Amino acid sequence: AMAGVLRALRAARPLHRRGLGRAAGPPSTRQLREAEEAAPVFQYAGKAARRKDRVFVWGFSYSGALGVPSFVKPDAGWKKPRRIQTTPYRLETEEKISSAACGYGFTLLASNTTDITKVWGMGLNKDSQLGFQRSRRDQTKGYEYVLEPSPIPLPLEKPQQTRVLQVSCGRAHSLVLTDSEGVFTMGNNSYGQCGRKVIEDEIYSESHLIHQLKEFDSRVVQVVCGQDHSLFRTKKGSVYACGWGADGQTGLGHYNITSVPTKLRGDIAGVNIIQVSSYGDCCLAVSDEGDVFGWGNSEYLQLASVTETTQVNVPRHLPFKIGKVKEAACGGSGNAVLTEEGNIFVWGYGILGKGPNLIETAVPEMIPPSLFGWSDFNSDICVAHIRCGLSQFAALTNRGELFVWGKNLRGCLGTGRMEDQYFPWRVTVPGEVVDVACGVDHMVSLVKSF
Amino acid sequence: LNAAPRRAPRQQVRFLPTPAPSGGGALELVPTMVPVLAEHPLVQGPRFRRLKIGAGHRLDVKASGVFVLGIGHGNKLLTDLYNCHLTKVYTVGGLFGKATDDFSDTGKLIEKTTFDHITREKLERILAVIQGTNHKALLMYSNVDMQTQEAYELAVKGLIRPMDKSPPIITAIRCLQFALPEFQLEIHCLHETQQYLRKIVHEIGLELKSSAVCTQVRRTRDGVFTLDDALPRTQWDLRSIQDAIRNCRLKVETEIEKTL
């Protein structure tokens, strides 16, 4: 009996455990909770996390207008030249870009900094529309194609105080607007679009000449380039024009060339104009009361509501009953306006955005807001800005979404497809789109990251 | 159901022998209406021995809400309703700060993050992007040629939607409540699973530079059936089911006619 008790005691004593042996099995709720509370907390967004400003480009790249040299001349063996960039591609820039403009095969980016370099250009430079870009191989020659954003030296008097407000590009010329030193023009001047006297047989390529325009009735607040003409809008609400006038796009009452910026009269004399727009040979202006004035080419029924002629050389008031107009955008053959309520009205010729059946109309037609994402669910969505390329339209909503429609020339719409788009289509951009500039076959957008 | 009163049995004319009124032992054949014995309740037995019940769109074990069932002839209507491709509405609740392996709050914890920097504005921006990309997917999977006029007209009315199999698409999403760390979203979607919705909550957390888990998924509408039509647990009896079927019949018929 004694031996049996001893044996039982030895069995009951727990086995000698080395280290931290623990019973196996599923962890109890208490253990899970303790493990959770003991887990480290990661922080991904610091206190200084800011939304960054980015630039996205897409469209035809062989002209260099997209500013990505590896698309044209691949820098690695596995890369292939990319002729068309069909979806938005991020462009790295040194500074925050505040204004961008697309011309016919070239782009200008401007920043409102007080540093020495304020404007960068890329793309075609056969008429020195990007200024003189000294070639690195031969110091006496300049580049004809600029493949990445290169600084444009402006002859400023106070380079460390003046700020560049806005840039604009036409077919072969460009305008740079500064806050205190007037307007700088460069590029082709065969029609006087740079605002200086036309010199016969002038060679524009590799030219160092950048002209400065200062004589206006007040400070210039907006510059717009048409195909071969330039428009200047001043603070007082008057509009000046110079350049080619065979379609009446200078609005000065004649069909000749103007080489000095001259004030426009006609129906806008005395009217406070708050916005001017042009890209082809037709021009539109919006007054502070919401009226629309137009002049220039009317072969595509752009001004057919007031006249039967195909050219109008004096600004005429367009009597549209669509409400107060906030912004206008003029393309090559189609026009669009944005009203105070946030609706877009289109007229003219081409792909206007109301399906393939609407090719031309002289009277503005509204694009249904449901195409921009409006619904009973989101009834506060409306369009905030409207922009035009040569045969494309771009609309920005108040939620920061970009909608494009029109002819998809060499992939410039950015939808990822090569077909034309007959009604507004969303472009997927990773960020909130703040501004967009449309060209003939490429587009540039200024985006704020999330 | 079986206790409900039955149809009265059929009557038939039979010639029954009855004793003649004139006396004597002769039997006469007199035509009388008698019930058919084959339809007697004791012969036939219970009227319903089995009921065919079919289920509509799947609902997870962890989710709750409207679940559509079809009884008998309703099973055929279920396939028709599936082919209508109507949207479903969910109320999804989420919690910032945690990331788990199965995207819900009962899973194994993977990571904890800070979430103080999140504001309602940032959340709404992300929701707008989700809606935008899903709207594009809606148009692309609808198999309608974008170059035609009818595509434009359907897009204007908002009737473009995929009428075939497609990946899950969210047609509308908005934030109902926002109180850090919790938030609640209302999601209208097509062809989705509840796990996909939990994954969306997780991805929203990642976009906002934090992490999120899904605490609640509740279906508030399935096509034409809303929460008001749905019967709670206490009302799972014959009378309420019959009333519900009667109320919904008209809605279902109009919807099917409209779409197909």
Interface residues (C-beta under 8 A of the other chain):
Chain A: A35 E36 A39 P40 V41 F42 Q43 Y44 A45 A49 K354 G355 P356 N357 P368 S370 L371 G373 S375 F377 N378 R399 G400 E401 E419 D420 Q421 Y422 F423 W425 R426 T428 E432 F450
Chain B: G97 L109 E111 K112 T113 T114 H117 K122 R125 I126 A128 V129 Q131 G132 T133 H135 K136 L139 M146 Q147 T148 Q149 A151 Y152 E153 A155 V156 K157 G158 A172 R174 H188 E207 L208 K209 S210
